[in-house]
Amino acid sequence: MPLLQIPRFALFPRKVNIMQSDVKLDTLGYFCPMPIILTSKKIKELDLGQVLEVVSDDEGIKKDMPAWCETTGHQMVGMEEEQATSGLIYKAFVKKTK
C-alpha cells in the first residue's frame, strides 16, 4: 500500500492577504509622519473607488491611518498585521471616496 502523500502547501501554508487592493504603496523604513504624507500624495493618483494598500513597519500607522481617513473623508477598509523576519509589517487599506 503506497504512503499517503500530503501536498507541501498543506504543511506550510502561505500567508494570504484577506484584503484586496488596486495599488500598493511601500513605506517600509519610513516613520511618522512620512507614511501619511506619502499616502496623501499617492491617493491623489487613484480613481474613485480604488483601494490603496499602504505597507509600513511603523506601528503608529495603526492609529494614524484611521485618523487621517476620518479627517480627509477617505474610507479605512481594513488593517492587517504580518510577522516578517525583520519584525511586524502593517498593511492599511484605504478606499478613495472623494
C-alpha positions in Angstrom: 0.0 0.0 0.0 1.5 3.4 -1.0 2.2 6.1 1.6 -0.3 8.9 1.8 1.2 11.9 0.1 0.3 15.3 1.6 0.8 18.3 -0.6 3.6 20.6 0.7 1.3 23.6 0.8 -0.9 21.8 3.3 2.0 21.5 5.7 3.4 25.0 5.2 0.5 27.3 4.2 1.4 30.7 2.7 0.3 33.9 4.1 -2.7 35.0 2.1 -3.9 38.6 2.2 -7.6 38.9 3.1 -8.0 42.4 1.7 -7.6 43.2 -1.9 -6.1 46.4 -3.3 -5.7 48.2 -6.6 -2.4 50.0 -5.8 0.3 49.2 -3.3 2.5 51.9 -1.5 5.7 50.7 0.2 6.5 52.9 3.1 8.8 50.4 4.9 11.6 52.2 6.7 9.6 55.5 7.0 8.2 56.7 10.3 5.6 59.2 11.3 4.6 61.4 9.6 6.0 60.0 6.3 3.6 57.1 5.7 0.7 59.5 5.9 2.4 62.1 3.8 3.2 59.5 1.1 -0.4 58.2 1.3 -1.8 61.6 0.8 0.2 62.1 -2.3 -0.4 58.6 -3.7 -4.2 58.6 -3.2 -4.5 61.6 -5.5 -3.3 59.4 -8.4 -6.1 56.8 -7.8 -9.6 56.8 -9.3 -12.7 57.0 -7.1 -13.4 53.6 -5.5 -9.9 52.2 -5.9 -8.2 50.8 -2.8 -4.7 51.7 -1.8 -2.6 49.3 0.3 -0.1 51.1 2.4 2.7 48.8 3.7 4.6 50.0 6.8 6.8 48.9 9.6 5.8 51.9 11.7 3.3 50.7 14.4 2.0 54.3 14.6 0.1 53.6 11.3 -2.5 51.7 13.3 -3.7 54.9 14.9 -2.5 57.5 12.3 -4.2 56.0 9.2 -7.8 55.7 10.6 -7.4 59.3 11.9 -6.2 60.5 8.5 -9.1 58.8 6.8 -11.6 60.4 9.1 -10.0 63.8 8.5 -9.8 63.5 4.7 -13.1 61.6 4.1 -11.5 58.5 2.6 -12.6 55.1 3.9 -10.4 52.9 6.0 -11.3 49.5 4.6 -9.0 47.4 6.9 -5.7 46.7 8.6 -3.6 43.6 8.5 -0.5 42.7 10.5 2.1 40.2 9.3 5.1 38.8 11.0 8.2 39.2 8.9 11.8 38.3 9.7 12.5 42.0 10.4 9.5 42.4 12.6 5.8 43.3 12.3 4.6 44.7 9.0 1.3 46.6 8.9 -0.9 46.8 5.8 -3.5 49.6 5.8 -6.2 49.5 3.1 -7.8 52.9 2.2 -10.5 53.4 -0.4 -10.6 56.6 -2.3 -14.0 58.1 -1.8 -13.6 61.7 -3.0 
